[in-house]
Amino acid sequence: MSVEQFGYKQELKRSLSFWDLLIYGLIFLIPIAPYGVYGYIADASQGMVPLAYTIGMVGMIFTAFSYARMSEAFPIAGSVYAYAQHGISSYVGFIAGWSILLDYILIPALTYAVSAISLNAFIPALPIWFWLVVFIVFNTFINIRGIEFTAKANKIILVLEFMVLITFVVVGLIALNKGVHHTSLSIKPLYDSSKFNMQLVMGAVSIAVLSFLGFDAISTLSEEVKGGRKLIGKATVAALLVAGFLFIVQTWIASDLGRGLKLDNMDTAFYQIAELAGGEWLKNLTILATAFSWGIASALASQAAISRLLFSMGRDRRLPYALAKVHPKFKTPYISTITVAIISLIVGLAFENHIDILTNIVNFGALTGFLLLHVSVINHYMIRQKSKQFIKHLIFPIIGLLVIGYVMYGMDHLALEVGFSWIVIGIIYNFIMGKVFKVKETTFEL
């Protein structure tokens, strides 16, 4: 099934393989993501961080399955926007796209801000805005050059991240074997009967799940894949499972190392444990790795993802059509890419002292999009096509709905207020576009 069957023209260059997609997903997820949020999950779970990540991975796998189902049915750019649009209706598709815009368009700003703040702490003489500009200009240049160029950069960055991760794992295991801080490798990080409390653990899961956000961005590259429409689904599920395994391994070692240790600061808890295991050099290595994996690797992938979503919505004239312009030489949505860069700089500067608020707003956008994704699977397969595969097309999406609904239920009230306000703005915008500017809705049925 080609994009032409959906009324579109194949403009983006098809060059990505399964491994390119998997690497892209891992880059977006950040293999060392737990470094930055470890302290909060450890505090909420009473030290059972790998348990929280295990439950989180099991929960999010149902969302990955839904992405796989819809990417097979609709192999076009736009992610959940395209899936809800064609799986339910153009109107619902717009709401889904508008919701996840809140996630995608703010993620680059969030990653840039986190990295800039970290590097500013290392070199106070260079202000935060300087690092923001450096990261944004560098990533924008790479993304405009082409998705192949981005894929090559991703491979190099991912290798460096794995080197840091392996270093921590090896040094951590050696430290545990030597009995540093009177600890050793045990089963307690996965299950400690003396501290286990389901309510507390599920509270920690709501934080851990956030580390998995980003695997869905693979679906935005549907029109740049070579090798069949099932590759998107396979890469999405694979990226989630690989990242989940890595999260569990590193936090298991960290949890055993930090058992009984008084954590000075939730934001720097992992670095404190790294210093305990290997000394100041390992602490600094993990801090720098976090800064550059967020500021370059993840931001590079997220900027590519949001530019494709803007391209898709602009192509359908649900957003300004200029966003759908493709570079004549590099075959990339360069106007969208530059737009994301400008927004990232503005938001990064505005929220440099409010990272927690920005994080919660990002999460609302992603989870709302996930909810509509699961509904799209049920509507398209069960209602439209009368599918008899109840496990794949009904049970799994319902489980996904329940998991996402639970996580959203425990979200910060301010994030919910901002998120719902964003949706209201989107509804008003869509009404004006349809009634005032007479933009026709895109319709499609199989």
C-alpha positions in Angstrom: 0.0 0.0 0.0 1.5 3.3 -1.1 0.9 6.9 -0.1 -0.7 7.6 -3.5 -3.6 5.4 -2.5 -4.3 7.9 0.3 -4.4 10.8 -2.1 -0.8 11.9 -1.4 2.3 12.2 -3.5 5.5 10.4 -2.5 7.8 13.3 -1.8 10.1 12.2 1.0 13.0 9.9 0.2 12.6 6.2 1.1 16.0 5.1 2.5 15.4 3.7 6.0 15.8 0.1 7.0 14.6 -1.8 10.1 17.9 -1.2 11.8 17.7 2.6 11.0 14.3 2.7 12.5 15.3 0.7 15.6 18.3 3.0 16.2 16.1 6.0 15.7 13.7 4.7 18.3 16.4 3.9 20.8 18.0 7.4 20.3 14.6 9.0 21.0 14.0 6.8 24.0 17.6 7.4 25.3 19.1 4.1 26.6 20.4 6.0 29.7 17.1 7.9 30.3 16.9 6.5 33.9 20.0 8.6 34.9 17.8 11.7 35.0 14.7 10.4 36.8 16.1 7.6 38.9 15.9 9.4 42.2 12.2 10.1 41.9 11.3 6.5 41.0 13.5 5.1 43.7 11.8 7.3 46.3 8.3 6.4 45.1 9.0 2.7 44.8 11.0 2.2 48.0 14.0 1.2 46.0 12.2 -1.2 43.6 13.1 0.8 40.5 13.5 -2.2 38.1 10.1 -3.5 39.2 8.6 -0.1 38.2 10.3 -0.3 34.8 9.2 -3.9 34.3 5.5 -3.1 34.9 5.8 0.1 32.9 7.3 -1.8 29.9 4.5 -4.4 30.1 1.9 -1.6 30.2 3.4 0.4 27.3 3.8 -2.7 25.1 0.1 -2.6 24.4 0.4 0.9 23.0 3.3 -0.3 20.8 1.0 -3.1 19.5 -1.6 -0.5 18.6 1.0 1.5 16.7 2.0 -1.6 14.9 -1.6 -2.4 13.8 -2.3 1.1 12.6 1.1 1.6 10.8 0.3 -1.6 8.8 -3.2 -0.3 7.8 -2.0 3.3 7.1 1.7 3.5 6.1 1.8 7.3 5.9 3.6 10.0 7.9 1.8 11.7 10.7 1.8 9.1 13.4 -1.4 9.1 15.6 -2.7 12.1 13.6 -2.9 10.0 10.5 -4.1 6.9 12.3 -7.0 8.6 14.1 -7.8 10.6 10.9 -8.2 7.5 8.7 -9.1 5.1 11.5 -12.0 7.2 13.0 -12.5 10.6 11.2 -10.8 13.7 10.0 -12.0 15.7 13.0 -10.8 13.1 15.6 -7.5 12.9 13.7 -7.0 16.6 14.0 -7.7 16.5 17.8 -5.2 13.5 18.1 -2.6 15.4 16.0 -3.2 18.6 18.0 -2.9 16.8 21.3 0.4 15.0 20.4 1.7 18.3 19.0 1.9 19.3 22.6 4.2 16.4 23.2 6.3 16.4 20.0 6.7 20.1 19.6 7.8 20.6 23.3 10.1 17.5 23.6 13.0 19.2 21.7 12.7 22.3 23.9 12.7 20.0 27.0 15.7 18.0 25.9 17.6 21.2 24.9 16.8 22.9 28.2 17.9 19.9 30.4 21.2 19.6 28.5 21.9 23.4 28.5 21.3 23.5 32.3 23.6 20.6 32.9 26.4 22.1 30.8 25.9 25.5 32.4 26.6 23.9 35.8 29.9 22.6 34.4 30.9 25.8 32.7 29.0 28.7 34.4 30.8 31.2 32.2 28.7 30.1 29.2 25.0 31.0 29.7 22.1 28.6 29.2 21.0 30.4 26.0 24.4 29.8 24.5 24.1 26.0 24.8 20.5 26.2 23.6 21.6 28.0 20.4 24.5 25.6 19.8 22.4 22.4 20.2 19.5 23.8 18.1 21.7 25.0 15.2 23.7 21.8 15.1 20.6 19.5 15.1 18.7 21.7 12.6 21.6 21.5 10.2 21.7 17.7 10.4 18.0 17.2 10.1 17.7 19.5 7.0 20.6 17.6 5.3 18.4 14.5 5.2 17.1 11.6 7.1 20.0 9.4 5.9 22.4 11.9 7.4 20.4 11.9 10.6 20.4 8.1 10.6 24.2 8.1 10.3 24.6 10.6 13.2 22.2 8.5 15.3 24.4 5.4 14.9 27.5 7.3 16.2 25.6 8.8 19.1 24.0 5.5 20.0 27.4 3.8 20.1 28.7 6.4 22.5 25.6 6.1 24.8 26.1 2.3 24.9 29.8 2.8 25.8 28.8 4.9 28.8 26.1 2.4 29.8 28.4 -0.6 29.5 31.0 1.3 31.6 28.5 1.9 34.4 27.2 -1.6 34.3 30.7 -3.1 34.5 32.0 -0.8 37.1 28.8 -1.2 39.1 29.0 -5.0 39.0 32.7 -4.9 40.1 31.7 -2.6 43.0 28.9 -4.9 44.1 31.2 -7.9 43.9 33.7 -6.1 46.2 30.9 -5.3 48.6 31.1 -1.5 48.2 28.8 0.2 50.7 28.2 -3.3 52.2 25.9 -4.2 49.3 25.7 -7.0 46.7 23.6 -8.0 43.8 20.2 -9.2 45.0 16.6 -9.8 44.1 15.4 -6.9 46.3 15.3 -4.2 43.6 12.8 -6.4 41.7 10.8 -7.4 44.8 11.4 -6.6 48.4 8.6 -8.2 50.5 9.4 -6.0 53.5 8.7 -2.8 51.5 6.3 -3.9 48.8 3.1 -1.9 48.5 1.2 -2.0 45.2 -0.1 1.6 45.5 3.4 2.9 46.0 4.8 0.8 43.2 2.1 1.9 40.8 2.8 5.5 41.7 6.4 4.9 40.7 5.3 3.2 37.5 3.5 6.4 36.5 6.9 8.1 36.6 8.8 5.2 35.0 6.4 5.0 32.1 7.5 8.5 31.1 10.9 7.1 30.2 9.3 5.1 27.4 7.6 8.0 25.7 9.2 8.5 22.3 9.0 4.9 20.8 5.9 6.1 18.9 8.0 8.6 16.9 9.2 5.8 14.7 5.7 5.9 13.0 6.4 9.5 11.8 9.0 8.0 9.3 6.5 5.8 7.5 7.0 7.5 4.2 10.8 7.2 4.4 11.0 3.4 4.9 12.1 0.9 2.3 11.2 -2.8 2.8 7.4 -3.0 3.5 4.8 -1.5 5.7 5.3 -3.9 8.6 8.8 -2.6 9.4 7.3 0.4 11.3 5.4 -1.9 13.7 8.3 -4.3 14.2 10.8 -1.5 14.9 8.3 0.1 17.3 7.8 -3.0 19.4 11.6 -3.9 19.2 12.7 -0.4 20.4 10.4 -0.6 23.4 11.5 -4.0 24.4 15.3 -3.3 24.0 15.0 0.0 25.9 12.9 -1.6 28.6 15.6 -4.3 29.1 18.4 -1.7 29.3 16.4 0.4 31.8 15.8 -2.7 34.0 19.5 -3.8 34.0 21.0 -0.4 34.8 18.5 0.5 37.5 18.8 -3.0 39.1 22.6 -2.4 39.6 22.0 1.2 40.8 19.3 0.1 43.2 21.6 -2.5 44.8 24.5 0.0 45.0 22.3 2.6 46.5 20.5 0.4 49.1 20.6 2.2 52.4 22.4 5.2 50.9 20.9 8.6 51.8 20.3 10.4 48.5 21.2 14.1 48.7 19.1 15.2 45.7 16.4 13.4 43.6 17.7 15.1 40.4 21.3 13.9 41.0 20.6 10.6 42.8 22.0 8.4 40.0 25.2 10.4 39.7 25.7 10.1 43.4 25.5 6.3 43.1 27.8 6.4 40.1 30.4 8.2 42.2 30.0 5.6 44.9 30.7 2.9 42.4 33.6 4.3 40.4 34.5 7.7 41.8 34.2 11.2 40.5 35.2 10.3 37.0 32.2 8.0 36.6 29.9 10.6 38.1 31.1 13.3 35.6 30.9 10.8 32.7 27.3 10.0 33.5 26.4 13.7 33.9 28.0 14.6 30.5 26.5 11.6 28.8 23.0 12.6 30.0 23.5 16.2 28.8 24.6 15.2 25.3 22.2 12.3 24.9 19.4 14.6 25.6 20.7 17.7 23.9 21.9 16.1 20.7 20.7 12.5 20.3 17.1 12.6 21.6 16.6 16.2 20.4 17.8 15.3 17.0 15.3 12.4 16.7 12.5 14.4 18.2 13.0 17.4 15.9 12.9 15.0 12.9 9.6 13.4 14.3 7.8 16.7 14.9 8.8 18.1 11.6 7.2 15.1 9.9 4.0 15.5 11.9 3.9 19.2 11.0 4.6 18.2 7.3 1.7 15.8 7.4 -0.8 18.2 9.0 0.4 21.0 6.7 -0.1 18.8 3.6 -3.7 18.3 4.7 -4.0 22.0 5.3 -4.9 21.5 8.9 -1.9 23.7 9.7 -0.3 26.3 7.4 0.5 24.7 4.0 4.1 26.1 4.1 5.0 23.5 6.7 4.6 20.9 3.9 7.3 22.3 1.7 10.1 19.8 0.9 13.7 20.9 0.3 14.4 20.5 -3.5 17.9 18.9 -2.9 17.7 17.1 0.5 14.0 16.0 0.2 13.3 16.9 3.8 10.5 19.1 5.3 12.8 22.0 5.9 10.3 24.7 6.8 8.8 22.4 9.5 12.3 21.7 10.8 13.2 25.3 11.0 9.9 26.1 12.7 10.6 23.5 15.3 14.0 25.0 15.9 12.6 28.5 16.5 9.8 27.2 18.9 12.4 25.1 20.8 14.6 28.2 21.4 11.6 30.3 22.6 10.2 27.5 24.9 13.6 26.5 26.1 14.4 30.0 27.3 10.9 30.4 28.8 11.0 27.2 30.8 14.7 26.9 31.7 13.7 27.3 35.4 10.5 25.2 35.2 11.5 21.9 33.8 9.1 20.0 35.9 6.1 21.9 34.5 7.3 21.5 30.9 7.8 17.7 31.5 4.2 17.3 32.7 2.7 19.2 29.8 4.7 17.1 27.4 3.4 13.9 29.0 -0.3 15.0 28.7 0.1 15.5 25.0 1.6 12.1 24.5 -0.8 10.2 26.6 -3.9 11.8 25.1 -2.7 10.8 21.6 -2.2 7.3 22.9 -5.8 7.1 24.1 -7.1 8.1 20.7 -4.7 5.6 19.1 -6.3 2.7 20.9 -9.8 3.9 20.1 -8.7 4.1 16.4 -7.6 0.4 16.4 -10.9 -0.7 17.9 -13.0 1.5 15.5 -11.0 0.6 12.3 -10.6 -3.1 12.8 -13.5 -4.2 15.0 -16.3 -1.8 13.9 -15.4 -1.1 10.3 -13.8 -4.3 9.2 -15.6 -6.7 11.6 -12.4 -8.3 12.6 -12.5 -11.7 14.4 -9.1 -11.2 15.9 -10.4 -10.1 19.3 -7.1 -10.4 21.1 -5.1 -8.1 18.7 -7.9 -5.7 17.8 -10.0 -5.4 21.0 -8.4 -6.9 24.1 -4.9 -5.4 23.7 -6.2 -1.9 22.8 -8.6 -1.9 25.8 -5.7 -2.9 28.1 -3.7 -0.1 26.6 -6.6 2.3 27.3 -6.8 1.3 30.9 -3.0 1.7 31.5 -2.8 5.1 29.8 -6.0 6.2 31.7 -4.5 5.2 35.0 -1.3 7.1 34.3 -3.2 10.2 33.3 -5.4 10.0 36.4 -2.3 10.5 38.6 -0.9 13.4 36.6 -0.2 16.9 38.0 -3.3 19.1 38.1 -1.5 22.0 36.4 -0.5 19.8 33.5 -4.1 18.6 33.1 -5.4 22.2 33.1 -2.8 23.3 30.5 -3.4 20.2 28.5 -7.2 20.5 28.3 -6.8 24.2 27.6 -4.6 23.3 24.6 -7.3 20.9 23.3 -9.9 23.7 23.6 -7.7 26.0 21.6 -7.3 23.3 19.0 -11.1 22.8 18.8 -11.5 26.5 18.3 -8.7 26.7 15.7 -10.2 23.7 13.8 -13.6 25.4 13.8 -12.2 28.6 12.4 -10.3 26.8 9.7 -13.4 24.9 8.7 -16.1 27.5 9.0 -14.2 30.7 8.2 -11.5 29.6 5.8 -13.5 26.7 4.4 -10.7 24.2 4.7 -12.1 20.9 3.5 -11.7 17.8 5.7 -9.7 14.9 4.3 -11.8 11.8 4.1 -10.7 8.2 3.4 -12.1 4.8 3.8 -10.7 1.4 2.9 
